[in-house]
Amino acid sequence: MLRERLQRAGYLADADLATTVWLASALQRPLLLEGDAGVGKTALATALAQSQGATLVRLQCFEGLDLAQAAYEWNYGRQLMAIRMSESGQDGTGRVRESDVFSRDYLLERPLLRAISQSGPCVLLIDEIDRADEAFEAFLLEVLAEYQITVPEIGTIRATHIPQVILTSNGTRELSDALRRRCLYHYLDYPTLAREIAIVKTALPEVDTRLVEDAVQFVQRLRREDLAKIPGIAETLDWVNALFQMRHHSLPEDMSAVLGTFGCLLKTREDRFVMGADRLRQLVEGRRTVGVAENANEQAKATA
């Protein structure tokens, strides 16, 4: 069962996610995973490849990503060398033809071409597709719909073994309808309390259960705060591991000791500044801190 294989690979998927991943494989359709940074989208692709004994090919998207970086480019240095050797007669074959140097042998495979060229199981991770330009999405449609890439000088290169494609998006821009239509879809949210405790216990089995439960409950409350960068699962794991390395068996009562480890959880200056000892103590006790705007509303009601 897919869910069990993912668990053996260290990834705890709920039933809905496991079903969607299985359907994407069965229907040979790409899977678009959306959700905030840090909820485990990239980790799913890694665990999926590991659970299947498949090759993981990753394309990290960014603004300005083009065909040469994503799919293929010609090995111009090798082409030039072949032409010069032919002209000097060193290769013994006579004058080189254009079709000779514009052949598959002179192609440099980038992630997309590498993925469809695999002879065995492959998981293609197209990470943070929302960071790429819309023009790149248009090129990607051929790969996602037909599992092929057209090289003008050669023709169409088709996949001999259909890769399982996982696209991730953090929602920084809206994706095109054409891209969404070609994919199955799943929104990956932050885990529930029980699931996150299970994730941390699986990843850090040597840590005391009391510390794991205290820390995860705290992170769950912290995510409800008005933060610029909400901590994800990776931050939870780092923080629990940090507390464990400092030989804590439960969440410390000394707030200064906790604050010293907050570089694992809070990754912006603004978030770190507002999380003082008093506010931290309230979160530890399970009470959500009232924001500035809410304070203002309460004061206005009191003076009315």
N, C-alpha and C positions, 0 to 999 in steps of 0.2 A: 504494500500500500504506500502511495506517495507520501502521505503525511508521516508515516513511520520512518521512511527512508530519509526524509528531511530532518526528522528528529535525531536520527543517528548521525547526521551530518552537523548537528548542533543548532538547527533552526526549528523553533516551535511555531508551526503554522496552525491557525484555527481552521475549522472545517470549511468555511466559505473560501478562504484563500487557497487551500489545498485543492478544492474542487475546481476553482477557476484555473489554476496552474495545470491540472490534469486535462481539463477541456482544451486549453490552448495547445497542449501537446497532441491530444487525440485529433483535433481539427486542423493541426498544422497552421495555427494562426499566431501572430505575434501577441504578446500580452503587454498592455500598457498599465504600469503601476504608478499611481499618483499618491502624493502624501507629503507631509512636511519632512524636512531633512532630519535624518536620524531615526526614522521609524522602522528601518530594516529592509528597504527596497533592494539596495545593492547586495546586501547579505543574502537575500533570497536567491539571487542568480548564482552567487558563489556556492551556496549550499546545494542548489539544484544540480549544478555541474558535478559537484563532489558526489552527490547521492547516485548519479547515473554513470559515474566514471567517464564523464564527457569532458572534452576540451572547452575551457572557458576563454572566449575571445571578447575583449572589452574595448568599446569605443567610448572614450570620454568626450562629451560634447562641450563646445565653448563657442563664444561669439566669433564669427569669421571662419568657422570650420568649412573646409572645401573638399572637393572631390579627391584631390591628390593626398590629403591627409586622412580621409575616411575610407576610400575604396582602393585606389591604385595610383601609381605614377610610373612613368618610364624611367628606366635606369640609364639616364643620358650618358653617364661616364662610361658604362660598359658598351653602349651603342657606339660612342665615338671611338673607343678603343678597337671595336670590331671593324669599323670603317677604315681606320688607319692601318690596321694589320692587313686588311684586304688590299688596300692600295699599294702597300709595300710588298705584297706577295708572301707575307709570312705565314698566312693561314693555308696556302696552297689550294685554295678553292676558286681563285679568280676574283673578279670585282663583286663586292657585296651588293645585293639588291635591297631595295627599300623594304620589301616584305620580309626579308631575313631579319632585319634589326627591329622591325615592329611585329614581333611574334611574342608568344607567351613567355618564352625564356628571358625576355628583357623587361618583364613587368615586375615591379616591386609591389608585393601584396601588402595592403593596409588592412585594418580590421574587417571591413565588410567583405572584401574579396577573399581574405583568409578564411572567414567563416563559411562561405558557400563553397570553398575549395576543399573543405575537410572531407576525408573519406570515411570518417566514423562519427559517432555522436558529438554534437557541439552545442554549446549554449552561447548565443551571441547577446551580450549585454550592451545596449545602447544607453549609456548613463547620462542623465540630466539632459534629455532631448530638448527641454524648454530653454536651454542656454544657447542652442544653435539657432541660426537664422531660418526664416521661413523658406528661403530659397533652397536650403539644404533639405528641408522636409520634402520638397517637390522631387528631388533626386531620390530620396529614400523610398518613395512610394513604389518604385519598380522592384526594389529589393524586397520590401515587405509583402507585395502582392504576388510576385512571380518567383521570388528567390533566385534572381538572376541579375547580372550587371552587364550592360552593353558597353563595350569598348569599341569606338568607331573604327580603329585600325584593324581590329581582329574580328569583331562580331559579338554575339551574345554568349556570355559564359554562364551556364546554368549550374545550379547546385546538384551534386551527385548524391548528397545526403542532406536532407532538409534540416537546418539548424533550428533549435528552439530559441526564439527571439524574445528577450525581455527589454522593454523600454521603461525608463524611469523618468518621472517629472516631479519637480518640487513646486510646480504651479507658479513660477515666476512670470510666465506669459501664457496666453491662451494658445492651445495647439489647434491646427487646422482640422476642419471636419473630415477632410480626405484622409488624414492620418488616423483619426479616431475610428473611422469606418473600417479600416483594415485590421483593427486590433480588437481583442477581447479586453475588457476593462475591469480593474479592481482598485478601489480606494483603500490604501493602507493607513489606518489611523494608529495613534499611540496605543500601546497594549493596555488591557485592563490590569487592575492591581494583581489579580491571581496569575495572569499570564506573564506579567513582567517579573514577578517573584520567581516563577518557574524558569524563565529565561536566565535570570541571574544565577540561580542555583545550578542550572545546567552548565553555564559558562565558568562559574567559580564554585565548584563543589566543596572546596576546602574551607569556605567562609562560614562562620556560625549562622545558623538559621535566624536567630534573633536579630543579628546585624542586618542581614538581607531584608527581612521584613520591615524593620524600622526605617532603613534607608530608602527602600522602594516606596513605602507609604509617604515619606517626606517628599520624594521626587514627584510623586503623583500630585501632592498638594502644590508643590512649587510650579508645576505646569499650568495651574489655574491662575497664577499671578500674571500681571501685565508685564511680560518680559519681552525684550527685543529679540532674543534668541532662546527659544524653548529648548531645554535639554532633551536629547533623544536617548535611545537605549544605550548607545555607545558611551554617552556621558554617565549614565547610571552605572554601567559596568566599571568605568574608570574610577568613579567615586567610591563605589563599594570596595574595589580592589585597593584604593588608597587608604581607606579606613582600616582594611584588613592588614595592610603592610605596616600601619601604625599600631598594630596589635589591639585594636578595639574589638570587643565582642558584642557590642550593641552601640546604638547611637550615643555619642558622648553627651553628658549633661553640660559640660563646659562649652559654651558657645564659641569661645575663642578658638578652641581646638577644631570645631567644625568649620569655622570661617577660614581657617588656614588651608582647608582642602577644597575650597570652592572654586579654585582654578580648574578643577575637573568638571564642574557643572555649568558655571556661568562664563560665557565666552565674549562678553562685551563689557566695556568700561561702565556703561550706564547701568546694566544689570548688577554688576558687582558693587556699584556705589550705593544703590538703594537697598541692598540686602545687608542691613546692619544686624547687630546682636539681638536687639529687641524684636525686630521683624522676624528674624530667624527663630527666636524662641516661640513666638506665636504659631509659626508653621509647625514646629516640632510638637507643640501641644495640640495641633489639629485645627487651629482657627485661621481662616483666611484673613489676611490683612486688608483692611478697608483702604481703598485707593484715595488719592488726593481729591478726585472729583466727588467720590462718595462722602468723604469727610466734609467737603464744602456744602454738600446737600444737607447733611445732618446738622451742621452748624446753622444753616439758613432756617431749617425747620425749628431749631431750638430758640432762635431769636424772633421768630414770627409771632 
